[in-house]
Amino acid sequence: DGVLILDPDTQKIIEANPFMTKLLGYSRNELIGKELFQIGFLADVQASRNMFQALKETRQVRYDDLPLRAQDGITREVEVVANLYDEDGRTVVQCNVRDISERKRAELILRQNDERQTFLLKLTDAIQMIGDPLEVQTAALRVLGEHLAVNRAYYNVIDEEQDTYEIYRTYANGVAPLIGQFRLSEVSYAAKT
């Protein structure tokens, strides 16, 4: 974990461990004398003042999910616990910093996998008892359209030689359904991709 020691009166860094120099991309000497907002920890001077005021009142401040922008421009997610305490007759603030970027990425992947699994279960539930393939397509379009939160989804057959595409199954939510034959040359580029 990273450690920053600050002077509560000046609100400036007076010590930083090697983890912090690596995490932020600053040398130790570049960190010393800076305020937290100057190195990407807090949004601005006012946020820094608010943190120090809270420290004076409660002697501890915790940020569970703080975006931290390093000198190289890369943003990392960190947890920060700041404590106000006395050390050898002098009051200091110690900020313990933990990089939680990997954990956040893993949580995102799990959330995406859960969403995909939920979609597949809804799709399976919607089509499992349907025998007619065309009704399967209609039910699948509805589930897909709702999952993607779009106002239209459709199946179509493309005939490039005839410059046409034919929409024969559609899902529409709040808009008129599209069914019929259309010219490929009239479709915008965004719709083709």
N, C-alpha and C positions, 0 to 999 in steps of 0.2 A: 504494500500500500504506500501511497505517497503521503508525505507530511510537509506541511508548511507551518512555520511559526511566525506569528504576527505580533506587532506591538499594538495593543488596543487603543492607545492614545493617538498614535499617528495613522493607524490602520494600514501600516506598511509591513511587507514581508521582511523578517530579520533572519530567517533560516529556511532552507529547503533541502530535502534529501534527494539523492540521485534519481529515485523513481520519478519525482516531479519534473526534474530537468528532462528526462527521457519522454515523459508523457506530454509535456508542453512544448518541447523543442527549444527551450531557452537554456542558456548556461546558468549556473548557480548565481554568478555575478549579475546576470541580466535580471534575475528574479528579485534579488535583494533590493529593497527600497521601492518596489512597485506595490500598488494596491491591487486587490483582487480583480476589480473590474478592468484593470489595465492588462491583465493576462488572460482575459476571456472567462473568468469564473462567474462574475455577476454582470448584469446588463449595463449598469451605469453607476455613477456616484451615489445616487439615491438608494439603489438596491444595496450597495455596500453599507451605507449609513444605517439602513433598516436592519441589516444583519447584525451590525455591531450594537445597535440599540437593543435588539432582542437578546444578544449575548449578555449585556449588562443586566437585563431583567431576569433571565432564566439560567444563565451560565452555560447553556448548550443550545445549538441550532443544528437542525438536520435537514439536508436536502436529499431526498431519495432518488430523484431522477433529474439530474442537472445536465443540460447539454454544455459541453466544454469545447471551445474551439481553440485548437493548438496553433502555434505559430505557423505551421505548414498549411493551415486552412482546414485540416481534417477535424471533424466534429466527433467527439466521443461522449458517451453517456457515462456519468460518474455519480457516485454517492459521496456526499460530503457530510462529515460530522465535525462541527466546530465546538470546542470547549474553551471556556475562560477559566484559567486557574493560576495559582501562585506558584512560582518556581524560584527558590532561593531569594524570597522577599520581593520578587518582581512579578507583576501580573502579565501574563501572556495569553495569546489565543493560539491553540493548536488546531489546525485543520487536517483531519485524516481523510484522505481521498482514495476511493476505490474505483478503478475502471470497470464498469459493468457493461461495456459495449458488447462483448461476446454473449453475455447472458441475455441482453436485449435482442440480439440477432436470433438466438435460440428460441426465445419467447415468440418472436415474430413468425419463425418457421413453424412452430407448434400451432400457433393461431391459424396460419394459412392452411396447414394440414387438417386442422379441425373443421375449418370452413369448407374445404374440399370434400371431406368425409361427410359432412352434413348435407352438402349438395348431392352427393352420390346416393345417400340414403333416401333423400326426398325424391330423386329421380327414379330410383328403384321402386319405391312405394307407389309412385304415380303410374308406372307402366307395367308392373308385374302381373296384373290381372287382365290386361288388355290383350285381346287376340288379334285384332285388326291392325296391321302394320301402319296404316294411315292414321289411325287413332293414337297409336304409340307416338308417332311424330308430333301430333297435335299436343299430346300431354307433355312430351319432352320439351317442346318449344315453350309451353307455359312455364314449366319449372325453370328452364334456362333463362327466359325473359325476367322472371321474378328474381332469380338469383343474381343476375347481372344488373337488376334495377334499370332496365331499358324499357322504352315504350314500344319497340318493335323487334321481333325476331322472326326469321322465316327460313324455310327450305326453298331452294331454287335449283333449277336445271339450267346450265349455261350451254349455249350452242354458239361457239365462236365463229363458225363458218357462216351462220345466218345473222350474226351480230345481235343475238337475242339472249335473254334469260327469262325464265318463266317461274314465277313464284306460285307454288301450289299448296303450301301449308304456311300458315302465319299465326303469330301471336301479336296482339295489339292491346295496349293499355293506355287508354285516354286519347288515342289517335285512331284515325281510320285505318283499317287493315289494308295491306297491299296484296292484291291477288291479280294475276294476269301475266301477260307477256310484255316485256319492255326491251328497248334497244340498249345494248351494252355501251354503245358510243355516247349515250345520253347520261350515263352514270358518272358521277364526279370521281376523281382520282381517289379521294378519301374512302369512298364506298367500295372501290375495287380492291383495296388492300386489306 
